[in-house]
Amino acid sequence: MHQFVKQVLSLSIALSVTCTFPTVRANHHEHEAHTSHVSQTSSMIKGEVRRIDTENRKLTIKHEAIPDLDMAAMTMSFRVADTMSMDKLKVGDKIRFSLGKVEGKWVVVAIENDSNP
């Protein structure tokens, strides 16, 4: 009987780990959604500057879908690469930007005014 209980417990543990893993993986994918094997987006992404945080070098951008990263259109904050100037940007600017991975995180690595929305 003791052996039977051990087998049932082992099976229960294995089953719970197996059933839990896809859920954990799916949630991990949602939070790290945009960590595909791409190191830089292949095209410029259209967006609108919604907020500028010069102290932390972040832009909040309402952007179109980013197919390279399997990312839907949304509004989110991005860090701006240290090599980029943020001086000429204003809230409401229509822009095109490109993202690249810096230290494992997506950051704005190129930005230009988009006069043709």
C-alpha positions in Angstrom: 0.0 0.0 0.0 2.9 2.4 0.9 4.4 1.9 -2.6 1.0 2.7 -4.2 0.8 6.0 -2.3 4.3 6.9 -3.5 3.3 6.2 -7.1 0.2 8.3 -6.8 2.0 11.2 -5.2 4.8 11.0 -7.9 2.2 11.0 -10.6 0.3 13.9 -9.0 3.4 16.0 -8.8 4.5 15.2 -12.4 1.0 16.0 -13.6 0.8 19.3 -11.7 4.2 20.4 -13.0 3.2 19.4 -16.6 -0.2 21.2 -16.4 1.3 24.3 -14.7 4.2 24.8 -17.1 2.2 25.9 -20.2 0.4 28.5 -18.1 3.6 29.8 -16.6 5.2 29.8 -20.0 2.2 31.7 -21.5 2.3 34.3 -18.8 6.1 34.7 -19.3 5.5 35.1 -23.0 3.0 37.9 -22.3 5.4 39.8 -20.1 8.5 39.1 -22.3 6.4 39.2 -25.4 8.7 41.0 -27.5 11.9 39.1 -27.0 12.0 37.3 -30.3 15.4 36.5 -31.8 15.3 39.8 -33.7 18.1 42.2 -32.5 16.7 45.3 -34.3 13.4 46.0 -36.0 13.7 45.7 -39.8 11.6 48.8 -40.6 10.7 52.1 -39.1 7.6 52.1 -36.9 5.0 54.9 -37.1 4.0 56.4 -33.8 3.1 59.5 -31.8 5.0 60.9 -28.9 2.7 60.9 -25.8 5.1 61.7 -23.0 8.8 62.7 -22.8 10.8 61.7 -19.7 14.3 63.3 -20.3 15.5 62.5 -16.8 15.0 58.7 -17.3 15.6 58.9 -21.1 12.1 57.4 -21.9 9.5 58.1 -24.5 5.9 57.1 -24.2 4.8 56.3 -27.8 1.4 55.4 -29.2 2.7 53.1 -32.0 1.3 50.9 -34.8 1.7 47.1 -34.7 5.3 45.9 -34.8 5.2 42.7 -36.8 9.0 41.9 -36.2 8.2 41.6 -32.4 4.7 40.2 -32.7 3.5 43.3 -30.9 0.0 44.8 -31.3 -0.5 48.5 -31.7 -0.5 50.1 -28.3 0.8 53.0 -26.1 3.9 52.2 -24.1 7.2 53.6 -22.8 10.5 52.9 -24.4 14.0 53.7 -23.2 16.0 55.9 -25.6 19.5 54.8 -26.5 22.2 57.0 -24.9 23.5 57.9 -28.4 20.1 59.5 -29.3 19.2 63.2 -28.8 15.8 63.8 -27.3 16.1 67.7 -27.5 13.9 68.3 -30.5 11.0 66.0 -29.6 7.7 67.4 -28.5 4.5 65.7 -27.1 2.2 65.1 -30.1 5.1 64.7 -32.7 4.3 62.2 -35.4 7.5 60.0 -35.6 9.0 56.9 -37.2 11.3 55.0 -35.0 13.3 51.8 -34.9 14.0 49.5 -31.9 17.1 47.6 -31.1 18.3 45.4 -28.2 20.6 47.1 -25.7 21.6 45.0 -22.7 18.7 42.6 -23.4 16.0 45.4 -23.5 14.3 47.0 -26.5 15.2 50.7 -26.8 14.7 53.4 -29.4 17.8 53.4 -31.6 16.6 55.6 -34.4 14.0 58.3 -34.7 12.8 60.7 -37.3 10.0 63.2 -37.9 7.1 61.6 -39.8 5.6 64.4 -41.9 3.5 61.9 -43.9 1.2 60.2 -41.3 
